[in-house]
Amino acid sequence: MDKKNIRVLVVDDEERFRKTATATLKKRGFEVEAVGSGLEAINNLKTNDFDVVVLDVKMPGMDGNEALREIKILKPDLEVVMLTAHGTVDSALAGWRDQVFAYLTKPIDVDILAEKIRDAAAKRRGIDSALWYTVWKDRVDITD
């Protein structure tokens, strides 16, 4: 099993959320990059590989739905966790259920976000998520 760190791209126009999410996820052992727009995410994905994208729905310019469409064209097997702070998950993300690994509503529970990221990375790598969690937990405990 490949034990390399899970690489995550956080995409959110709210700088405070980006900084908090990046710092928190790094403390949990993830490799994290963060950008402030859908267009920045697409440009970043053209030259970098990630296991999971954490993508906000409501952003100025290219919103999360447009970015998701472009991400799936560019890297169809890349797993995406969508975030929304506006309205219900159903109304914000109608029509995208089969393209997204998970949907979370802000404010985010960091434990749930980390779990969804691990599960999404395991799916992308073709690994059973329960086994992946055991290996991940052991590896993180050893390096802490």
C-alpha positions, 0 to 999 in steps of 0.5 A: 500500500502506498503510504505517501501523504494524502494531497489535498487542494482546498478551494474557497474564496474566504481567506480565513476558511482557507487558512484555518482549513490548511493549518488544521489539515496539515496538523492531521498529516495531510499535504495541503495547498489552498487557492481562492478561486475555481480558475486558480484551482483549474490552473493548479490541477494542470500542473499538480497532482492531488488525491482530493479537492475540497471545493466551495460551491459559492465563489465569485467568478467561476463558482464551485459547480463550474469548477467541478465541471472543469475538474472532471474534464481535466481529471475524471478520477479526482475525488471532490468534497463539496462545501456549501454555506448557503441554503440546503445541500440539495438545492445548491448541488442539484444534478452533481450527486454522481460527480462528488464524493461527499457534500458538507455544510459549513460550518465544517466539523474538521473531524468529519472533513478529515474522515471524508478526505481520507475515504475519498483518497482511499477510493481514488487509490483503490484501497478499502477505507477501513484498512486505509484508516488503520494504516493512516492512523498508525502512520500518523501516531508513529510520526507525531 
